[in-house]
Amino acid sequence: MAEKEELIRFGVSFPAPLIEQFDRYIEEQGYTNRSEAIRDLARKAMLEPSRLHSDEHVAGTIVMVYDHHVSELPQLLTELQHRFHHSIISTMHVHLNHAQCLEVIVVRGRLSELRALHQQIQVQKGVFYAELSVTYADEHGGHRHAGPEDGHDRHHGE
């Protein structure tokens, strides 16, 4: 069993309307206290792709929504994924309606490579939405960051 991390207490001041909104948010999300919610928000902020170095080894997803009726777009997206096959672990394709598809691409590799794939997807005509979300991973497949991003239960009673 892993050693328990030292917790450091500090004070945070919120305007009354903001803390009321925050309390509603944490209740809706299922948190048992403010500390757990603030820890998860801090972890998430530290994992923003813009905060990470391009040479970081990460794992994550690219989620996109696109119009499959746009001329040659599905074929172009498939070709892009083949060009980046070394970074792609898995994909899931869902038909949202007659025209729109949602695709989730599970990725792992250098952040610069994943950013390049994401950028090439999001600029395509007919792509309505594309977002890259990542967490740290070392080059041997282990995580350096524990938190809800990698499946750990946030309700652990700390």
FENLIN-V570264 format. One record per pair of residues at least 6 apart in sequence whose ideal C-beta (glycine too) atoms are under 7 Angstrom apart, sorted by the first residue. I is the first residue (numbers start at 0). GAP is how many residues later the second one is. D is the distance in Angstrom with one decimal. If there is no record, write none. Layout:
i=I gap=GAP d=D
i=I gap=GAP d=D
This chain:
i=6 gap=151 d=6.6
i=13 gap=8 d=6.7
i=25 gap=8 d=6.4
i=25 gap=11 d=4.3
i=28 gap=8 d=6.9
i=29 gap=125 d=7.0
i=30 gap=6 d=4.5
i=31 gap=123 d=6.0
i=35 gap=118 d=5.8
i=39 gap=107 d=6.7
i=39 gap=108 d=5.7
i=39 gap=114 d=5.8
i=42 gap=104 d=4.4
i=42 gap=106 d=6.9
i=46 gap=87 d=6.3
i=46 gap=88 d=5.6
i=46 gap=102 d=6.4
i=48 gap=62 d=6.7
i=48 gap=66 d=6.8
i=48 gap=83 d=5.5
i=48 gap=85 d=5.7
i=51 gap=6 d=6.8
i=51 gap=59 d=5.4
i=53 gap=57 d=5.4
i=53 gap=58 d=3.8
i=54 gap=55 d=6.0
i=54 gap=57 d=6.8
i=55 gap=55 d=4.7
i=55 gap=80 d=6.9
i=56 gap=52 d=6.9
i=56 gap=53 d=6.2
i=56 gap=80 d=5.8
i=56 gap=81 d=6.1
i=56 gap=82 d=4.9
i=57 gap=53 d=5.1
i=57 gap=56 d=6.7
i=57 gap=76 d=4.1
i=57 gap=77 d=6.5
i=57 gap=78 d=6.0
i=57 gap=79 d=5.8
i=58 gap=48 d=7.0
i=58 gap=49 d=4.3
i=58 gap=75 d=6.8
i=58 gap=76 d=6.0
i=58 gap=78 d=4.1
i=59 gap=47 d=5.8
i=59 gap=54 d=6.9
i=59 gap=72 d=6.5
i=59 gap=73 d=5.0
i=59 gap=74 d=3.4
i=59 gap=75 d=6.0
i=60 gap=43 d=5.6
i=60 gap=44 d=6.5
i=60 gap=45 d=5.7
i=60 gap=46 d=6.7
i=60 gap=72 d=5.4
i=61 gap=43 d=4.4
i=61 gap=45 d=6.1
i=61 gap=55 d=6.7
i=61 gap=56 d=5.3
i=61 gap=59 d=6.5
i=61 gap=68 d=6.4
i=61 gap=70 d=5.3
i=62 gap=41 d=5.4
i=62 gap=68 d=5.2
i=63 gap=39 d=5.2
i=63 gap=57 d=5.7
i=63 gap=63 d=5.9
i=63 gap=65 d=6.2
i=63 gap=66 d=4.2
i=64 gap=35 d=5.9
i=64 gap=37 d=5.2
i=64 gap=63 d=4.8
i=64 gap=64 d=4.4
i=65 gap=7 d=6.1
i=65 gap=35 d=5.8
i=65 gap=60 d=5.3
i=65 gap=61 d=4.5
i=65 gap=62 d=6.2
i=66 gap=6 d=7.0
i=66 gap=32 d=5.3
i=66 gap=33 d=6.1
i=66 gap=59 d=4.4
i=66 gap=61 d=7.0
i=67 gap=6 d=5.2
i=67 gap=31 d=6.8
i=67 gap=33 d=4.9
i=68 gap=30 d=5.4
i=69 gap=55 d=6.0
i=69 gap=56 d=3.0
i=72 gap=51 d=6.2
i=72 gap=53 d=4.4
i=75 gap=48 d=6.4
i=76 gap=44 d=6.8
i=79 gap=37 d=6.8
i=79 gap=40 d=5.6
i=79 gap=41 d=6.5
i=80 gap=7 d=5.8
i=80 gap=10 d=6.8
i=80 gap=24 d=6.9
i=83 gap=29 d=7.0
i=83 gap=33 d=4.6
i=85 gap=23 d=6.9
i=86 gap=20 d=5.2
i=86 gap=21 d=6.6
i=86 gap=22 d=4.0
i=86 gap=26 d=5.3
i=86 gap=27 d=6.1
i=86 gap=30 d=6.4
i=87 gap=17 d=5.9
i=87 gap=19 d=5.8
i=88 gap=17 d=4.4
i=88 gap=18 d=6.6
i=88 gap=19 d=5.7
i=89 gap=16 d=4.4
i=90 gap=12 d=6.3
i=90 gap=13 d=6.8
i=90 gap=14 d=5.0
i=91 gap=11 d=6.9
i=91 gap=12 d=4.6
i=92 gap=8 d=6.2
i=92 gap=10 d=5.1
i=93 gap=7 d=6.7
i=93 gap=8 d=4.5
i=94 gap=6 d=5.8
i=95 gap=6 d=5.4
i=106 gap=7 d=5.2
i=107 gap=29 d=6.2
i=110 gap=23 d=6.7
i=113 gap=18 d=6.2
i=113 gap=20 d=6.9
i=114 gap=17 d=6.7
i=117 gap=12 d=6.2
i=117 gap=14 d=4.1
i=120 gap=6 d=6.0
i=120 gap=9 d=4.8
i=121 gap=8 d=3.8
i=134 gap=8 d=6.9
i=134 gap=10 d=5.8
i=134 gap=14 d=4.3
i=134 gap=15 d=5.6
i=135 gap=7 d=6.3
i=135 gap=8 d=4.5
i=135 gap=9 d=4.4
i=136 gap=6 d=5.7
i=137 gap=6 d=5.8
i=142 gap=7 d=5.1
i=145 gap=6 d=5.4
i=147 gap=6 d=4.8
